[in-house]
Amino acid sequence: MDTAGVIHMEDKVKESELIGKVHSAVYHQCRQRGYATPADVLVDIGVLPKQKYEDWRFGKVRYLEAVCTCNLKKLSFIMKQIRSYAKKTNLKPSFCYYKRWGVKKKHGHKPVIPLRFSKSGNPEIEKAYATHYVDLGRTEQLKKEKMGKAAVTDPERIPDKTPGIPEMKISDSGSEV
């Protein structure tokens, strides 16, 4: 490891160790927030320094692969392991459009500047990096937990009616008021 705590993957990390790190990163992201992203996995396993990721998001870096600390063969292997774990654990792939952060508004709206992941710009590679993997069961569980906490802290926040349907008052006798 260098002084920034970044692992240089050319230092011959065993494949089985790398597989374990990748699978663990995907698992922990899904447990924490209900989904996992390839970019966050790369940060979590130490091949993408967080500051370099942020530089890329702000458009200071042409493409994400340029700031990863491992070669393209290792990156390809990591991406394959993310997809493999997602398939094995029934995570739902969901494409996410990545756009540049920090773009100033012009004429009332922000211009959308897409980000690039790979040097080649190959659409298949770009799609693979931009695909998030969603644990549908866990996201439902997290929503319920959030609603439960909201009910405890602020019972008024949770509506007890269906949006778009007028509220009806029912009298004690059971007839509509």
N, C-alpha and C positions, 0 to 999 in steps of 0.2 A: 504494500500500500504506500502511496505517496503521502505527502504532508497534508493534503486536503482530504484524506480518507477515501480516495477513489481507488478502486481495484483496477489494475491494468490487466485485462483478460489475456494478453499474450503471455502472461506468466504461467501458462499451462495449468489453468484450473481444470480439474477432472470433469469430464462430461457429466458424470452422475451427481457431482456436487453442484454443478451449474443447473441441472434439471431440478434438483431439490430447491435451490434458491428461487428459480423462476416459478415453480409450482407454489411454493410458500408465499411468494409475493402476490400472486393472483388470488390465492385463498384469503390472505389477510385483507386485501383490498375489498374483496367481495363481502367478507364478514363486517368490515368497518362501514362501507357505504353502499353495498349492494351491486357493485360493478367493478371491473378492473380495466385498466387501459395499458396498452403496450408501452407508452412513454413513461408512465408511472412505474411500471415493472422495471424498465431500464434504470430509472432513478433508484428504486428500492434495492436492486441487486448491485448497484455501484458502477454501472458502465456508462451512466449519463449523469454528470454533475448537475445538481439542481440549478445552480446559477447559469450553466450553459443552456439548460432547458428553457429557463426564463429569457435568456438572451435570444434564443430561437423564437419564442412566442412573441417577443417584441420586435422581431424582424432584423435583429443584429447579426444573425447567422443565416446563410443562404438555405441550408437544408440540415435537418436534424442529425443524419448519419455523420456529418462532418465533425460533430463535437462529442461523439461517443468514443469511449476509450478502448474499444475493441475493433477488430477487423470485420469486414462485411460477412465473411463466412460464419463467424461467431454470432453476429447480429441475426443472420438468417436462421441459425440454429435456435437462438433464443425465441425468435418469432414463431418458429415451428412448434416449440415447446409450449408457448402460450396458447396457440390454437389447439394443440393436442390436449392440454389440460382442460381447456374450455369445452371441448367436445366430450371428453371423458366425464365431466361433471355437469353436463347438460346446461351450460351457460349459453344464453342467447346472444348471437352476434348482432351488434347494432352499429351502423355506420355513423360517425360523428364528423361533421365538417369543421376542420380546424382553420381558424382565421387569426390574423395578427391582433395582438393586444395593443392597447394604447394608441389607437388611431383616432385622431381628432375629428370632430364633426365639421362638415362643410355643408353649408346650405341646409341645415336642419337634420342631416342624416350622416351616419358614418359610412365611409366607403368600406366595402368588404375586401380585404386582401387575404387571399388563401395562403396557407403555409405549405411548404414542401418538406417531405420527410427524407427522400432519397436523392442521391446525386443524379441517378438516371431519370427520375421522374416517371418511371414505369407505372402505369395506372394500377396494376395488380399489387405492386409493392406499396404504393401510396394508400390504397384501400386497406391493405393488411395493417399498416401502422395506425390508420384512422378508425379501425374497428374496435369498439368497446365490447366487453363481454359482460352481460347482465345476468345476475342470479335472481330470477323472478320471484322465487320463494323468499329470499332474503330481503328484497326490496319491499315486498308486502309486509313482512315482519317489521322492518324499520319504519314504514309508514304508520303501522298500528302503534308502535312504541312512541312515535312522535305525536300522534293524535292523543294517546293516553297521557303523555306529559303535558300537552297543551290543555287537556281537560282539567288536570290537577292544578295547573298554574293559572289558567284563565278560562273558566267554564263558558264564558260568553263567546269565545272564539270559535267554538264548534257549533255550526248551524244544525238545528234539528229539523230542518225542512229541505226539501229538494229544490234546487235553484230553478226558477222559471215557473214554479207552481205556487199560486197564492196561498197564503197561510189562512187556515180556517180556525175559528175559535169554537170549541165544543163546550156547551153548558154542562152542568152537573147532571141534567136529565138525559144527556146523550144527543140532544139535537143541536144542529148548527146554529150559531148565534150570528 
